[in-house]
Amino acid sequence: MWFFGRKKVKNLSVDPFYRQGNYLVVYLKCSRCGEYFRSHLRMGYDFINDYDNPSTPYRIDKIYVGSKCPNKLHLTAAFSSSYRVRTFSLEGGEFVSKEEYEQHTKEAEK
């Protein structure tokens, strides 16, 4: 049964959000200084209700500022009623995988 041992690779260009219980988690990297960010977005609390658009009733509009540089990362996204991502954009940074973030934090601890 070789297919049980395979790890599924997440396509960040389609959906950069990881679902963990009642949270959506996103991993970011500053394009200026290379600082990594992890953000837990609580469903039902951190999301903005968009009553004008019934196909995407939930939105995110967050700005992240790191400790290494004054660059701002601006995350915007629209979600369906079941919190599936419809559109998203990130200015000032790039999305990274959970594995890349964890590897970076392990190296930083050493």
Backbone hydrogen bonds, N-H to C=O, Kabsch-Sander energy under -0.5 kcal/mol:
donor,donor_aa,acceptor,acceptor_aa,energy
4,F,1,M,-1.2
5,G,2,W,-0.7
10,K,8,K,-0.5
12,L,10,K,-0.9
14,V,11,N,-1.3
15,D,11,N,-2.1
18,Y,25,V,-3.2
20,Q,18,Y,-0.5
20,Q,23,Y,-2.4
23,Y,20,Q,-1.3
24,L,41,L,-2.2
25,V,18,Y,-3.4
26,V,39,S,-2.1
27,Y,16,P,-0.5
28,L,37,F,-2.4
29,K,94,E,-2.0
30,C,35,E,-2.8
31,S,92,G,-1.9
34,G,30,C,-1.0
37,F,28,L,-2.8
39,S,26,V,-2.5
41,L,24,L,-3.1
41,L,39,S,-0.6
42,R,40,H,-0.6
43,M,22,N,-2.2
45,Y,42,R,-1.7
46,D,42,R,-2.2
47,F,42,R,-0.6
48,I,59,R,-3.1
50,D,57,P,-3.3
51,Y,49,N,-0.8
53,N,50,D,-0.9
56,T,53,N,-0.9
58,Y,79,F,-1.6
59,R,48,I,-2.2
60,I,77,A,-2.4
62,K,75,L,-2.6
64,Y,73,L,-2.8
66,G,71,N,-0.7
73,L,64,Y,-2.8
74,H,72,K,-0.6
74,H,91,E,-2.2
75,L,62,K,-2.8
75,L,73,L,-0.6
76,T,74,H,-0.5
76,T,89,S,-2.3
77,A,60,I,-1.9
78,A,87,T,-2.7
79,F,58,Y,-3.2
80,S,84,R,-2.5
83,Y,80,S,-1.8
86,R,78,A,-3.2
87,T,78,A,-1.2
89,S,76,T,-2.6
91,E,74,H,-2.0
94,E,29,K,-2.2
96,V,27,Y,-2.0
101,Y,97,S,-2.1
102,E,98,K,-2.6
103,Q,99,E,-2.4
104,H,100,E,-2.2
105,T,101,Y,-2.3
106,K,102,E,-1.9
107,E,103,Q,-2.1
108,A,104,H,-2.1
109,E,105,T,-1.3
110,K,106,K,-0.8
